[in-house]
Every structure is written in structure tokens, then in C-alpha cells.
């Protein structure tokens, strides 16, 4: 998002907020299959058809600010990884 123009950021912010901050968590799991189909249709290319989609969570333990303050750009790399959902596409998903 930091690399987008202001107009592009405005267009994509709501989807980013929903898909990153809400969707991967288990209380939204009812939406995962529909989200996978949406993404598959959105990025469908007949020469390179999507095969599967996975939702992954990557995170870090937030350092204690009283010990050392980190700017957002200085945070350590995300070291924890969890695959929360996998969806294998079927031909009817692209109709």
C-alpha cells in the first residue's frame, strides 16, 4: 500500500483492510470458499488457470515498546506462519 499513489490506495484500502485484518481469522471462515472463488475469477487467465488458493497468516510478536521503540519500517521480519485455509479450484468456479 505504501508504494501506491493516493488514488490507488483509496481504491484498494477497504478491500485490503477486510482481507488482511478480518478475513484470515477463524470467525470469518464461512466466507473463505466464496473469497477463494472471487479471487480465482478476478485473476483468471485461460492460459494460466488458477489451481488453488491458500490463506496464510504471517505475524511477529510485537516487541515491548518500553524496552525499545521500533518504527513500522524497522520491525523484525514476520517469523510465524500458519496456513488457515486451502481451496482447490473446480472448473465450475470460473463460470
C-alpha positions as CSV (number, residue, x, y, z in Angstrom):
1,X,0.0,0.0,0.0
2,X,2.9,2.4,0.7
3,X,4.0,2.2,-2.9
4,X,0.6,3.1,-4.4
5,X,-0.5,6.5,-5.4
6,X,-3.0,8.2,-3.2
7,X,-5.9,7.4,-5.7
8,X,-4.9,3.8,-6.0
9,X,-4.5,3.5,-2.2
10,X,-8.0,4.9,-1.8
11,X,-9.5,2.4,-4.3
12,X,-7.9,-0.6,-2.6
13,X,-7.9,0.3,1.1
14,X,-11.3,-1.2,2.1
15,X,-10.5,-4.5,0.4
16,X,-7.1,-4.6,2.0
17,X,-8.5,-3.8,5.4
18,X,-11.1,-6.5,5.1
19,X,-8.9,-9.2,3.5
20,X,-5.9,-8.7,5.8
21,X,-7.3,-7.6,9.1
22,X,-10.5,-9.7,9.2
23,X,-10.8,-12.5,6.6
24,X,-7.9,-14.8,7.7
25,X,-9.3,-15.2,11.3
26,X,-11.4,-18.2,12.0
27,X,-14.6,-16.3,12.9
28,X,-14.8,-15.4,9.2
29,X,-14.3,-18.9,7.9
30,X,-17.8,-19.0,6.3
31,X,-16.5,-16.5,3.8
32,X,-13.3,-18.4,2.8
33,X,-14.7,-20.5,-0.1
34,X,-16.6,-17.6,-1.6
35,X,-13.5,-15.4,-1.2
36,X,-11.4,-18.1,-3.0
37,X,-13.9,-18.2,-5.9
38,X,-13.9,-14.4,-6.1
39,X,-10.1,-14.2,-6.3
40,X,-10.0,-17.1,-8.8
41,X,-12.5,-15.3,-11.1
42,X,-10.8,-11.9,-10.7
43,X,-7.4,-13.2,-11.7
44,X,-8.5,-15.9,-14.1
45,X,-6.3,-16.3,-17.2
46,X,-7.2,-19.1,-19.6
47,X,-3.5,-19.5,-20.5
48,X,-2.6,-19.9,-16.8
49,X,-5.6,-21.1,-14.9
50,X,-5.6,-20.9,-11.1
51,X,-5.2,-24.3,-9.4
52,X,-5.6,-23.4,-5.7
53,X,-5.7,-20.6,-3.2
54,X,-4.4,-20.6,0.4
55,X,-5.0,-18.1,3.1
56,X,-1.9,-17.7,5.3
57,X,-1.3,-15.7,8.4
58,X,2.2,-14.3,9.0
59,X,2.9,-12.4,12.1
60,X,5.5,-11.4,14.7
61,X,5.4,-10.9,18.4
62,X,5.2,-7.2,18.9
63,X,8.3,-6.0,20.8
64,X,7.7,-4.3,24.1
65,X,7.8,-0.5,23.4
66,X,9.1,0.2,26.9
67,X,12.3,-1.8,26.1
68,X,12.9,-0.4,22.6
69,X,10.7,1.6,20.3
70,X,10.6,0.3,16.7
71,X,9.3,2.2,13.8
72,X,6.9,0.2,11.5
73,X,9.7,0.0,8.9
74,X,12.1,-1.3,11.4
75,X,10.1,-4.2,12.8
76,X,11.7,-7.6,12.6
77,X,10.6,-9.9,9.7
78,X,7.4,-11.9,10.3
79,X,8.6,-15.2,11.7
80,X,5.4,-17.0,12.5
81,X,3.4,-18.6,9.7
82,X,0.1,-20.5,9.6
83,X,-1.9,-21.8,6.7
84,X,-5.5,-21.2,7.7
85,X,-7.4,-22.4,4.5
86,X,-6.7,-24.1,1.2
87,X,-9.1,-24.2,-1.7
88,X,-8.7,-26.3,-4.8
89,X,-10.5,-24.8,-7.8
90,X,-13.0,-26.7,-9.9
91,X,-14.0,-25.8,-13.5
92,X,-17.4,-24.6,-12.4
93,X,-15.8,-22.0,-10.1
94,X,-14.9,-19.9,-13.2
95,X,-18.4,-19.7,-14.7
